[in-house]
């Protein structure tokens, strides 16, 4: 899928989400978040994709909409599968051990935790 198409789909998903929120349409918000999660994942923006899918799950649970909950959970599973496949590919292609991948993943996470804990300006 072309990057321009993914950008358009993501932009339209964000617009749909804003519209649903503006009129208080919770079901529409869950659907828009699920669609947005898929488009963000396709762009490789897994953090935002997971956030969108999790929020879609929360809303679907709050409004007790089983179909949207199933769809949102399917989005979470698809995103997790993409991330796992990426890690497996990286390990297999690079000859790097799984233990080294864990170290490489944990270092940026530890840095983020460290930076979040620091006061602003310091």
QUIHUCOR-V923792 format. One record per run of one state. SS is the DSSP state (A for helix, B for strand, O for the rest). FROM is the first residue (numbers start at 0). TO is the last residue. If there is no record, write none. Layout:
BEGIN
{{SS,FROM,TO} {SS,FROM,TO}}
END
This chain:
BEGIN
{{O,0,1} {A,2,21} {O,22,24} {A,25,41} {O,42,44} {A,45,61} {O,62,64} {A,65,93} {O,94,96} {A,97,116} {O,117,121}}
END
